Amino acid sequence: MTTVLEQLNPQIHVRFAGRSLRLNAGALDIGSLSSDREIKSALARHFGVGQAMFASHVVERHDNGHFTVRPEAVFG
């Protein structure tokens, strides 16, 4: 069940450069209407890297308003 606090304060779980971090989406000016490209661009600015560093990452949107941004999984 999604709480009002979760809806008002969405988090982004990011896996990048061997680290796993949780960031406040609002602090990055990201919201539920942000495109994948906008999310990746905001993360690139946050980490001080080029947008290409997030080109192979996947943005997952969760029912509670949170996001997960992770490298694309490769199977096989």
C-alpha positions as CSV (number, residue, x, y, z in Angstrom):
1,M,0.0,0.0,0.0
2,T,1.4,3.4,-1.0
3,T,1.5,6.0,1.8
4,V,1.0,9.7,1.3
5,L,4.6,10.4,2.3
6,E,5.9,8.0,-0.4
7,Q,3.8,9.8,-3.0
8,L,5.0,13.2,-1.9
9,N,8.7,12.2,-1.5
10,P,9.6,9.7,-4.2
11,Q,13.0,8.1,-4.0
12,I,15.3,6.9,-6.7
13,H,17.3,3.8,-6.1
14,V,20.4,4.0,-8.3
15,R,23.0,1.4,-9.2
16,F,25.9,3.2,-10.7
17,A,29.7,2.8,-10.8
18,G,29.6,-0.2,-8.4
19,R,27.5,1.6,-5.8
20,S,23.9,1.4,-4.8
21,L,22.4,4.7,-3.6
22,R,19.0,6.1,-2.7
23,L,18.4,9.7,-3.8
24,N,15.4,12.1,-3.3
25,A,13.7,12.5,-6.7
26,G,12.5,16.0,-5.8
27,A,16.0,17.2,-5.1
28,L,16.9,16.2,-8.6
29,D,13.7,17.9,-10.0
30,I,12.4,14.5,-11.1
31,G,8.8,13.4,-10.8
32,S,6.3,10.8,-12.0
33,L,5.8,12.6,-15.3
34,S,9.6,12.8,-16.1
35,S,10.7,10.7,-19.1
36,D,13.4,8.1,-18.8
37,R,15.7,10.5,-20.7
38,E,15.0,13.3,-18.2
39,I,15.7,11.0,-15.3
40,K,19.0,9.7,-16.8
41,S,20.0,13.3,-17.6
42,A,19.4,14.5,-14.0
43,L,21.4,11.6,-12.7
44,A,24.3,12.3,-15.0
45,R,24.3,15.9,-13.8
46,H,24.2,14.7,-10.2
47,F,27.1,12.4,-10.6
48,G,29.0,14.9,-12.8
49,V,29.3,12.5,-15.8
50,G,28.2,12.5,-19.4
51,Q,24.7,11.2,-20.3
52,A,26.3,8.3,-22.2
53,M,27.2,6.8,-18.8
54,F,23.5,6.0,-18.3
55,A,22.7,5.0,-21.9
56,S,22.5,1.3,-21.0
57,H,20.6,1.8,-17.7
58,V,16.9,0.9,-17.3
59,V,14.4,3.0,-15.5
60,E,11.8,1.1,-13.5
61,R,8.8,2.9,-12.2
62,H,7.1,1.4,-9.1
63,D,3.5,1.7,-8.0
64,N,4.5,3.6,-4.9
65,G,6.0,6.4,-7.0
66,H,9.6,5.4,-6.5
67,F,12.1,4.6,-9.3
68,T,15.0,2.2,-9.7
69,V,17.7,3.0,-12.2
70,R,20.0,0.1,-12.9
71,P,22.2,-1.3,-15.6
72,E,20.4,-3.4,-18.2
73,A,20.4,-7.1,-17.2
74,V,22.1,-9.5,-19.6
75,F,21.1,-13.1,-19.5
76,G,22.6,-16.1,-21.2
